[in-house]
Amino acid sequence: MDAPSQIRLFPIRGCIMLPGEALPLNVFEPRYLNMVDDAMAGDRFIGIIQPAGGSPERPDLQPVGTAGRIVSHRETEDGRYLIVLQGVARFRVADEMEMRTPYRVARADYADFETDLGPAIQPSAPERERFMALLKRFFEQTGIEADWPSIENAPVGAITDRVSMAAPFDPPAKQALLEAPDTLARSRVLSGMMAAMVEDAGPGAPH
């Protein structure tokens, strides 16, 4: 794995990135424009991590984020950067480094997330069937449009990761999904969250 031991941090509330998935970002704040410049001039890596309260200028951080490589970069006429990150591996923040950069940098520890580098563990056929039925109900309740022929042919791990990133869960729920040990565990956590939302909406709730 070529993810760096020292990683630039981009704290975004309510946003997670999972290994293998793409995350498009619209970057406009000066310190993060500087961060993207430095990443492009170096290893192209940025760490996506959620804030955990504290000062808006320098919030506390969640303990786990994801290292992603910039795979697409475009500058707009008004000076923003439109980038796409490809998730590589999750990391635990070992400690923050004292840097002169306007953005924060951490020492990243990947030891707890070796499963990110291997094939995804897939559920049994009955578990997949239950997951897909629940997913359909969840999409109907939340008004999410889906390409069902494509979804039905996709591995549950890929579906799980994309729904985990895109679905309207709150930041603590997103963090729980991020920190699940592997894709199979994440699909089970996601199933619990979807079931709770479907049940809370009730049978008479509008779709």
N, C-alpha and C positions, 0 to 999 in steps of 0.2 A: 504493500500500500504506500502510495506516495503522498498522502496527506501530511502536512507539515506539523512539526512539534510545537511551533509557535504560530498562532493563528489570529488574524484580524477579526474583531467581533462586530457584528451588525445586530444590535438588539431590536427586535420587532415584536410588539405585543400581539398575541393571537395568531402568530405565524410560526409554523414549523416546516422543516424540509427533511425528507426521508431519503436514505441512500437509494440511488438509482433514479430518483424522480427529479423533474425539472421545476425550477421556481423562477418565474419572471419577476423582476423588480424594477420599479421606477425610482431612481436615486436622484435626489435634488438638494439634500442638506449639504452644506459645504464640507463638513468633516468627512461625510461618507463619499462625496465625490473624490476627495483626497484619498480615501481608503481604496476606492476602485482604481484610481490612477496608480497607486503603489502596488496593488495586486496585479494589474496588467503589466507593470514593469518587472514583476517578480514571478512568483509561483502561481498566480491567478486564483489563489484560494481565499475564501471568505467564510467565516463561521456564522451561521444564523442561530440566534439564541433568543429566548424570551426574557424580558425584564421580570423582576419579581418584587416590584414595589420600590419604595425609596424615592430619591430625587429624580425628576424627569430628565435633568441634565446628566446625571450619573446614577442610574438606577442600580439596585441590587440585581443580580442575575440568577436565573435558574442554573442548576448545577450541570445540566446536559444540553448540548447543542449539536449541530451537524455541520461538518466541513463540506463546502461545495466549491467546485471549480467553475470559473467564468467560462462559458462555452459560446456566449454571444454577447456582443457589446456594440452599442450604437449611441452616438451623441445627437441630441435634438437641437433644433435651432435656438432654443432658449437655454441651452447649457445643461439640460438634464442628461442622465445616462439611463438608457434602457438596456438592462442586462438580463441574461438568463444564467442561473446557477444550476449545475448538475450535482445532486447530492452524492457524496462519496462515502462518508462514514461518520457515525456519531462519535462524540467525544465528551469526556468529563473535564470540567475546568479544574485543572490542578492548582493553579494560582494565576493571578493577574501580574503582568510585568509592568515595571515602571518605564514608560516610553515617552518620548517627546512628541509623538504623533497626536493629532487632535482626536483620534479614535482610540479605542481600547484594544489591547492585545493580550491574549492569554496563552499559558502553556497548556497544551491539549494532551489528555491521556486517553488513548483509544483502547486500552486493555480490556475494558468491560464489554466491548462491542465487536468482538471477533466474528460473531454471527453475521454482521453486516457484509462480510467479504465472501460468504458462502451462499449456496442456493437457498431460496426460501423454502421453509417447511410448509407443505400444503395440507389442508384438512382432509379428513375422510369424505367419501361421497355423501353420506347423510348429513354431515356437518356443513359441507358446501351447499347442499340443497336448502338447509335451514337458513344459512347466511344469505343466500340469494333471495329467498322469499322475504326475509326481514328487510333487506336492502331495498327491494321494490316498494314495500310499504313505507319505508323511511323517505324515499325519494318522492313518493306521492304526497306524503304529509307535509314535506318541506318545500314542495314545488320545484325540486331539482329535475331538470330535463336530462335524459340519458339516452345514449345509443345502445339499446338493450342487446341487439345482435352482437355488437362488439364486446359488451360486458360479459355476456354469457359464454363467450369463447376465451375470456381472459383468465389467468390464474387468480385465485382469491388473494394471494399476497399483493399483486399489483393493484387490484381493485381496492383492497384495504388501505394501502399507502396513499392512493390518490384521494380516496374519500376522507381519510384522516387529515390530509392537508387542506382540502377544499370545503368540507362540511362546516356549518355554522355552530361549532362547539365553542364553549368559553375557553379562555387561556389555560386554566388548570386542567381541563379535560384534554386539550391539545397536548399539554406537557405529559400527561399520563399516557397518551398514545405514543408520543415520541419515546418515552422511557421504557415501553414494553420490551421484554427481552428479545423477542424475535417476531417475525411477521405472523406466525400462528397465534402467539399470545396477543399480538396487537389486534388480530381479527376478532378474538374473543372479547377483548376490552371494547372494541368498536361495536360489537354486537350488543353488549350490555348498554352502551350509551344510546344506540339507535332504538333499542327496545324501550328504554325509559322515555325517550322523546315521543315515540309512537303512542305509548300508553298515556303519557301526560296530555297529548293532543286529544285523545278519546275518539270513539267511532263517529261522533257527529262533528268533528272539527273540519273546517274547510280545507280543501287540498290546494 
